[in-house]
Amino acid sequence: MSDAVQPTAAEVRAAAEAVKTALDRHLAAVERRSGEDDQAVYEAFNELAAAAEAYDELLYDRYDEVTPFEIPGGEEELPPYAGPEEPNALSVLIRRDYAVAEPQRLLAQAQRIEAADSDAEASGTVHGALGLLFGEYEPDEIASRHKEFGLEEGDSTLWVTAADEPADPGEWLEEPFEGVDAQQVVCRFDVSAVFDEEIDDELDELDTDLDEDGDLERRA
């Protein structure tokens, strides 16, 4: 246990109450979500993560105990922002990973594109079908319709970086993600199956009931 000034029991309990409040807000945001990229859900997730981290630290400092919860790192991993106070330009860096879950569905979609466009050539291969698909549709549309194309979503991340001036035309096209300065990142949003898997594991481990007052009560 740390030799530093310990938090009081009241401070630990207040932090626990903050986690409960943040958990309720996160659930409410999820229930009201308008789509996969709902900003309110991201904000509620970050608030819950911050509340849980604060509680975990106070609990350890006071009682030398930890929680079973671990929030995957996201924005907290970035260094402090050191970019321009009034950016004149910005770059949006996006990476989305997919697995080709149903190759035949992908090939069938490519054939439909070929049938509607005589100039389109998919060559009957998966890599040819992917080239045709991403040449026909915007990335956001593919993200929203990925199941139709036989794709399965993996992790994704979006970074917004700031700059004093826009880059020269054609300057970064050969290496679009090289030389990104983390201190120029204004905000970052991550989506990962790790989040869902860890939450599911925690729910499996916690066998709880609600008592008559609506509080969580651990089963014996």
C-alpha positions in Angstrom: 0.0 0.0 0.0 1.3 3.5 -0.8 2.9 5.6 1.9 1.4 8.7 0.3 -1.7 10.4 1.9 -4.5 7.9 1.5 -7.9 8.8 0.3 -10.7 8.7 2.8 -13.4 6.0 2.9 -15.9 8.7 1.8 -13.8 9.6 -1.2 -13.6 5.9 -2.3 -17.4 5.5 -1.9 -18.0 8.8 -3.9 -15.8 7.4 -6.7 -17.8 4.2 -6.6 -21.1 6.2 -6.9 -19.5 8.0 -9.9 -18.9 4.7 -11.6 -22.6 3.7 -11.0 -23.8 7.0 -12.5 -21.4 6.6 -15.5 -22.6 3.0 -16.0 -26.2 4.1 -16.1 -25.4 6.9 -18.6 -23.5 4.5 -20.8 -26.3 2.0 -20.9 -28.8 4.8 -21.6 -26.6 6.0 -24.5 -26.3 2.5 -25.9 -30.1 2.0 -25.7 -30.7 5.3 -27.6 -27.8 4.8 -30.1 -28.6 6.0 -33.6 -26.0 3.9 -35.4 -22.6 2.2 -35.1 -20.7 5.5 -34.8 -23.0 7.3 -32.3 -21.0 10.1 -30.7 -23.0 9.9 -27.5 -22.0 6.3 -27.0 -18.3 7.2 -27.4 -18.6 10.0 -24.9 -20.4 7.8 -22.4 -17.8 5.1 -22.8 -14.9 7.5 -22.2 -16.7 8.9 -19.1 -17.2 5.4 -17.8 -13.6 4.5 -18.4 -12.4 7.6 -16.6 -14.7 7.0 -13.6 -13.7 3.3 -13.4 -10.0 4.3 -13.5 -10.4 6.9 -10.8 -12.2 4.4 -8.6 -9.7 1.7 -9.1 -6.8 4.0 -8.1 -8.6 5.2 -4.9 -9.6 1.7 -4.0 -6.0 0.5 -4.3 -4.6 3.5 -2.4 -7.1 3.1 0.5 -7.6 -0.7 0.7 -4.8 -2.2 -1.4 -7.5 -3.8 -3.6 -8.2 -3.6 -7.3 -11.3 -4.1 -9.5 -11.7 -6.9 -12.1 -12.3 -4.3 -14.9 -9.8 -3.2 -17.4 -10.7 -0.6 -20.1 -8.6 -1.0 -23.3 -6.4 2.0 -23.9 -7.6 4.6 -26.3 -7.2 8.4 -26.1 -5.3 8.2 -22.8 -2.4 6.6 -24.7 -1.8 9.8 -26.7 0.7 12.4 -25.4 -0.6 15.8 -24.5 -1.8 17.9 -27.5 1.0 20.2 -28.7 -0.5 21.3 -32.0 -1.6 24.8 -33.1 -4.2 26.5 -30.9 -6.1 27.6 -33.9 -5.5 24.9 -36.6 -5.8 26.1 -40.2 -5.9 22.5 -41.6 -6.7 19.0 -40.4 -6.3 15.5 -41.6 -8.6 12.6 -40.8 -6.8 9.2 -40.7 -9.1 6.2 -40.8 -8.3 2.5 -40.7 -11.0 -0.2 -40.9 -10.1 -3.9 -40.9 -12.4 -6.6 -42.4 -12.3 -10.4 -42.7 -13.5 -11.9 -46.0 -16.1 -14.1 -44.2 -18.1 -15.1 -47.3 -16.1 -15.1 -50.5 -19.0 -16.3 -52.6 -21.2 -13.5 -51.5 -18.4 -11.0 -52.3 -17.9 -12.5 -55.8 -21.7 -12.4 -56.4 -21.8 -8.7 -55.5 -18.9 -8.1 -57.9 -20.8 -9.9 -60.7 -23.8 -7.6 -60.1 -21.5 -4.6 -60.5 -20.0 -6.1 -63.7 -23.5 -6.7 -65.1 -24.5 -3.1 -64.6 -21.2 -1.6 -65.8 -19.7 -3.0 -69.0 -16.3 -1.4 -68.1 -16.0 -3.2 -64.8 -13.7 -6.2 -64.6 -13.5 -8.4 -61.5 -11.7 -11.3 -63.1 -13.6 -13.8 -60.9 -11.0 -13.6 -58.1 -11.4 -12.3 -54.5 -8.8 -9.6 -54.8 -10.4 -8.5 -58.1 -13.8 -8.4 -56.5 -12.4 -6.3 -53.6 -10.9 -3.8 -56.1 -14.1 -3.6 -57.9 -16.2 -3.2 -54.7 -14.0 -0.4 -53.3 -13.9 1.3 -56.7 -17.7 1.3 -56.9 -18.7 2.3 -53.3 -17.5 4.9 -50.8 -15.7 3.4 -47.8 -18.5 4.6 -45.4 -21.1 2.8 -47.5 -19.1 -0.4 -47.5 -18.8 0.0 -43.7 -22.6 0.3 -43.3 -23.3 -2.6 -45.8 -20.3 -4.9 -45.1 -22.5 -8.0 -44.4 -24.1 -7.6 -47.8 -20.6 -7.9 -49.3 -19.5 -10.9 -47.4 -17.2 -9.0 -45.0 -16.9 -9.1 -41.3 -15.9 -6.1 -39.3 -12.6 -6.1 -37.4 -11.0 -3.2 -35.4 -11.2 0.3 -36.6 -9.7 3.6 -35.6 -10.2 7.3 -36.6 -7.6 10.0 -35.8 -8.1 13.7 -36.4 -4.8 15.6 -36.6 -4.3 19.4 -36.7 -1.8 21.5 -38.7 -0.9 25.1 -39.4 -1.2 24.7 -43.1 -2.6 22.1 -45.5 -0.1 19.7 -47.1 1.0 20.3 -50.6 -1.0 18.4 -53.2 0.4 15.0 -53.8 2.9 15.3 -51.0 1.8 12.4 -48.8 0.0 10.1 -51.3 2.7 7.5 -51.5 3.0 7.1 -47.7 -0.3 8.4 -46.3 0.2 7.3 -42.7 3.9 7.9 -42.3 5.2 10.7 -40.1 2.1 11.2 -38.0 2.9 13.3 -35.0 0.8 11.9 -32.0 1.1 15.4 -30.3 -0.9 16.8 -33.3 -3.9 14.5 -32.7 -7.0 16.4 -31.6 -9.2 13.4 -30.9 -9.2 9.7 -31.5 -12.0 7.1 -31.7 -11.4 3.3 -31.5 -13.8 0.4 -32.1 -12.6 -3.1 -31.2 -14.0 -6.5 -30.5 -11.7 -6.5 -27.4 -14.2 -4.2 -25.7 -17.2 -6.5 -26.2 -15.2 -9.6 -25.3 -13.8 -8.2 -22.0 -17.3 -7.0 -21.0 -18.8 -10.4 -21.8 -16.1 -12.1 -19.7 -16.7 -9.8 -16.8 -20.5 -10.4 -16.9 -19.9 -14.2 -16.9 -17.7 -13.9 -13.8 -20.0 -11.6 -11.9 -23.1 -13.6 -10.7 -25.3 -11.0 -9.2 -28.9 -10.2 -8.4 -30.8 -7.0 -7.8 -32.2 -6.7 -4.3 -35.5 -5.1 -3.4 -34.0 -1.6 -3.4 -32.5 -2.1 -6.9 -28.9 -2.5 -5.7 -26.6 -5.2 -6.9 -26.4 -8.1 -4.4 -23.9 -10.9 -4.9 -25.3 -14.4 -4.7 -23.8 -16.7 -2.1 
